[in-house]
């Protein structure tokens, strides 16, 4: 869902834009956090990049499996196959 914040920012000469502190606080975005940038239709979307399961995409109960992040549910399915 998009919500108009009424905040307008200009790009600087290097193409950068500052995300307002109110929005960073709302989404718990801190300095040096990775931000995913992608296009959806005619919109440019910024989203805090958070680790997720390589199989199902969920981001809770993650464990490392062969140097990849995987959720407990998918790991249980893999273990049943073995």
N, C-alpha and C positions, 0 to 999 in steps of 0.2 A: 504494500500500500504506500502510495506516495503522499507526503504531507507537505504542503507549502509552508516553509518557515518564515517567509518574508525577508530572509537574509540574502543579500546579493553580494558576491565577491568578484573582483576582477583578477584575471590572470596577470602574473608579473611577466617581465621580459623573458624569463626562462620557461614560461608555461605553467608555473606553479600557482596553486590556490590554497588559501588557508581554510581549514575546516574550523568553524567557530567552536569555542570552548564548550558552549552549551550542548552542541551535538556530540562532541568528543566525550563529554561526561555521560551523556545519555546512553552511549553505546560502549562505554568503558574503553575508549581508544586512548592509548598513552603514547608518549614519544617513542619512536622507533618500532611501534607495532606495524606489522605488514598490513597493507591495504590492497585488496583486490580491486582492479578496475576492469569493467567490461561494458559492452554495449548491448542494450536490449531495445530493439526497435529504434526509435529516434532519441533514446535517452542514454546518457553516460551514467553508469552505476558505480558507486564506491561502496565497498563492503569490507568490514574488518575480516581479515583472513584468519580463520580458525582451523586448527587441525581437525580432520575428520577421517572416518573409516574409508579405506581405499575401495571397499566393495559396495557398501550401502550408503555411504555419505553421512551417516549419523556422527555426532561429535561428543557422545557421552560414553563412559566406560571404555576408553581407549587403552590399548596395550600395544607394545611394540612387538611385532612378529616379523622376523627376518628383515629387520631394519625398515619396516613399513608400519604405519599405524592401522590398527584394525580393532573394531569393537568386540566386546566379549561375546555377543551373540554370533557374529560371523566366525570368530575364533572357535567357538563350540561346534559350529557346523563343519569347519575344516577338520577339527579333531575327530569328529564322527566319521569322516571320509577315510581317515588314516587308519 
